[in-house]
Amino acid sequence: MIKVSRLNGKSFVLNALYIETVESFPDTTITLTNGKKYVVKESEDQVMQSILGFYQSVNLLGQLAEGNENEEQ
């Protein structure tokens, strides 16, 4: 789940697994796989970083290589 804010400032959470597209028109618009659209205050880059963080937290993209102490040198 990612936390975003409506244009009026009220925050809510979206399940990032259902996000199909994130676009800027100039307002950031998130479209879900069911066709529902949400216009949010956050920039497209902020939303993408939140989605990436969510995917990493549930191990859909794996962990970042840098800072991995278990690697052999």
Stockholm file with secondary structure:
# STOCKHOLM 1.0

chainA/1-73         MIKVSRLNGKSFVLNALYIETVESFPDTTITLTNGKKYVVKESEDQVMQSILGFYQSVNLLGQLAEGNENEEQ
#=GR chainA/1-73 SS CEEEEBTTSCEEEECGGGEEEEEESSSEEEEETTSCEEEESSCHHHHHHHHHHHHHHTTSSCCCSTTCTTSCC
#=GC SS_cons        CEEEEBTTSCEEEECGGGEEEEEESSSEEEEETTSCEEEESSCHHHHHHHHHHHHHHTTSSCCCSTTCTTSCC
//
